Amino acid sequence: MSNCVLGIDPGYGRMGYGVVETKNGIAHCLTYGCIETPATMVLPDRLYAIHRAVVELVREYTPRLVGVETILFQKNVKTAIAVAEARGVVLSAVAAAGVAVVEVTPTEVKQALTGYGKAEKQQVQYMVKQLFRFTKVPKPDDAADALAVAIATEGQGRF
């Protein structure tokens, strides 16, 4: 097992991931990106594609811990259910690999990155950019959000 955290920003069309390792108190981004599933795929196939991708990320980076953001209130119930199902697939894949999971709320992520639990999304993304000394905010937004989840997970002393 390595000394890194895998952060996940749940979704079923696009799920962000970010892998962060801390050395001597300094966070380093190992990788980030998105697991994307086309809308033309049926939901079970999309969920299986997410499962395979998460298993591969865990296999490649061997994180000590995986942080998964909890779901915000969704006005669209159908979307909320699909995101919850995708999130469940992630939790199951990580548990099957024997890696501990930490669930973090959006407020905890905002608090960890900006010091203010009601910060705007742009403020969190700016802090991700600054923390990793990126020249610009990682795109898509889901990837930047996943890096923020990884940092929040580590920052809660659960690393």
VODOVEX-260918 format. One record per residue (C-alpha): residue in three letters; x, y, z. Coordinates in steps of 0.05 Angstrom, whole numbers. Layout:
% VODOVEX-260918
<ALA,<X,Y,Z>>
...
***
This chain:
% VODOVEX-260918
<MET,<0,0,0>>
<SER,<25,69,-17>>
<ASN,<18,132,25>>
<CYS,<-34,165,-20>>
<VAL,<-108,183,-19>>
<LEU,<-156,172,-77>>
<GLY,<-211,224,-78>>
<ILE,<-276,211,-115>>
<ASP,<-329,261,-138>>
<PRO,<-388,215,-153>>
<GLY,<-427,216,-218>>
<TYR,<-450,166,-270>>
<GLY,<-439,205,-334>>
<ARG,<-373,233,-309>>
<MET,<-340,215,-243>>
<GLY,<-280,254,-221>>
<TYR,<-219,223,-189>>
<GLY,<-155,250,-160>>
<VAL,<-96,217,-127>>
<VAL,<-56,257,-76>>
<GLU,<6,238,-37>>
<THR,<36,279,20>>
<LYS,<110,280,32>>
<ASN,<142,322,87>>
<GLY,<76,358,97>>
<ILE,<69,378,23>>
<ALA,<13,351,-20>>
<HIS,<31,325,-89>>
<CYS,<-18,308,-143>>
<LEU,<-2,240,-174>>
<THR,<-58,240,-224>>
<TYR,<-129,265,-236>>
<GLY,<-183,256,-288>>
<CYS,<-253,230,-300>>
<ILE,<-285,164,-311>>
<GLU,<-335,177,-367>>
<THR,<-393,134,-390>>
<PRO,<-432,152,-452>>
<ALA,<-506,167,-446>>
<THR,<-519,115,-500>>
<MET,<-499,59,-451>>
<VAL,<-552,28,-408>>
<LEU,<-545,42,-333>>
<PRO,<-520,-28,-313>>
<ASP,<-464,-23,-365>>
<ARG,<-446,47,-342>>
<LEU,<-442,23,-270>>
<TYR,<-399,-36,-290>>
<ALA,<-352,10,-329>>
<ILE,<-346,54,-267>>
<HIS,<-332,-8,-225>>
<ARG,<-276,-32,-271>>
<ALA,<-244,37,-273>>
<VAL,<-245,45,-197>>
<VAL,<-216,-25,-188>>
<GLU,<-160,-6,-237>>
<LEU,<-145,60,-201>>
<VAL,<-141,24,-134>>
<ARG,<-97,-30,-165>>
<GLU,<-50,21,-198>>
<TYR,<-42,70,-140>>
<THR,<-56,25,-80>>
<PRO,<-84,81,-37>>
<ARG,<-85,75,38>>
<LEU,<-152,110,39>>
<VAL,<-207,130,-9>>
<GLY,<-248,193,3>>
<VAL,<-317,195,-30>>
<GLU,<-360,257,-28>>
<THR,<-431,249,-3>>
<ILE,<-488,268,-49>>
<LEU,<-518,337,-49>>
<PHE,<-593,345,-51>>
<GLN,<-616,335,-122>>
<LYS,<-680,364,-151>>
<ASN,<-681,310,-204>>
<VAL,<-697,246,-168>>
<LYS,<-678,201,-227>>
<THR,<-609,234,-230>>
<ALA,<-601,229,-154>>
<ILE,<-616,154,-156>>
<ALA,<-567,142,-213>>
<VAL,<-512,181,-177>>
<ALA,<-526,143,-113>>
<GLU,<-521,77,-151>>
<ALA,<-454,99,-181>>
<ARG,<-430,119,-112>>
<GLY,<-451,51,-85>>
<VAL,<-410,17,-140>>
<VAL,<-349,57,-118>>
<LEU,<-359,40,-44>>
<SER,<-366,-33,-61>>
<ALA,<-305,-36,-107>>
<VAL,<-262,-1,-55>>
<ALA,<-287,-45,2>>
<ALA,<-274,-108,-40>>
<ALA,<-202,-85,-48>>
<GLY,<-196,-79,28>>
<VAL,<-184,-4,27>>
<ALA,<-215,41,80>>
<VAL,<-267,91,56>>
<VAL,<-280,160,86>>
<GLU,<-344,196,66>>
<VAL,<-337,271,65>>
<THR,<-392,322,57>>
<PRO,<-389,381,9>>
<THR,<-386,427,69>>
<GLU,<-325,389,97>>
<VAL,<-291,395,29>>
<LYS,<-303,470,26>>
<GLN,<-281,479,98>>
<ALA,<-216,440,86>>
<LEU,<-197,478,23>>
<THR,<-220,548,38>>
<GLY,<-232,552,113>>
<TYR,<-305,567,99>>
<GLY,<-358,512,94>>
<LYS,<-403,553,48>>
<ALA,<-350,573,-2>>
<GLU,<-367,577,-75>>
<LYS,<-344,523,-123>>
<GLN,<-296,571,-157>>
<GLN,<-262,586,-91>>
<VAL,<-250,512,-79>>
<GLN,<-223,503,-149>>
<TYR,<-177,563,-141>>
<MET,<-148,532,-78>>
<VAL,<-137,465,-114>>
<LYS,<-98,504,-167>>
<GLN,<-57,541,-115>>
<LEU,<-44,480,-71>>
<PHE,<-15,439,-127>>
<ARG,<18,499,-162>>
<PHE,<-21,485,-226>>
<THR,<-21,540,-279>>
<LYS,<-96,532,-286>>
<VAL,<-154,497,-252>>
<PRO,<-158,423,-272>>
<LYS,<-213,407,-321>>
<PRO,<-265,381,-322>>
<ASP,<-291,409,-257>>
<ASP,<-305,339,-231>>
<ALA,<-230,324,-231>>
<ALA,<-214,388,-191>>
<ASP,<-270,369,-143>>
<ALA,<-241,300,-134>>
<LEU,<-173,329,-116>>
<ALA,<-208,373,-65>>
<VAL,<-242,310,-36>>
<ALA,<-174,277,-29>>
<ILE,<-145,337,7>>
<ALA,<-206,342,53>>
<THR,<-201,268,69>>
<GLU,<-128,275,87>>
<GLY,<-140,340,124>>
<GLN,<-189,308,171>>
<GLY,<-132,268,201>>
<ARG,<-156,204,170>>
<PHE,<-96,195,123>>
***
